[in-house]
Amino acid sequence: FEGELPVLDLPADHTRPPVRSFAGDKVSFTLDQEAASGLHTLARENGSTLYMVLLAAYTAVLSRLSGQEEIIVGSPIAGRPHKDLEPILG
């Protein structure tokens, strides 16, 4: 990365509270078999993993919501037991 890093600017649906909170929530959903199969096929056809396909979709959603073309999304790589696996995503 060179220069100033882009900061994600998402639209807010309410004002921020005066004191920062790290409280969060989760959204659970289930994919039907056809959608799940399609995602696995997409990953296989592109020589990637399901994780990489979902990460790309997540980044695309952030881009669409923010209107930004450059977005940085981090992904932890801890737990890689072999040195040769460290640079591989997914």
Sequence and secondary structure as in RCSB ss.txt:
>XXXX:A:sequence
FEGELPVLDLPADHTRPPVRSFAGDKVSFTLDQEAASGLHTLARENGSTLYMVLLAAYTAVLSRLSGQEEIIVGS
PIAGRPHKDLEPILG
>XXXX:A:secstr
  SS        SS   SS             HHHHHHHHHHHHHTT  HHHHHHHHHHHHHHHHHT S      
  TT  SGGGTT   
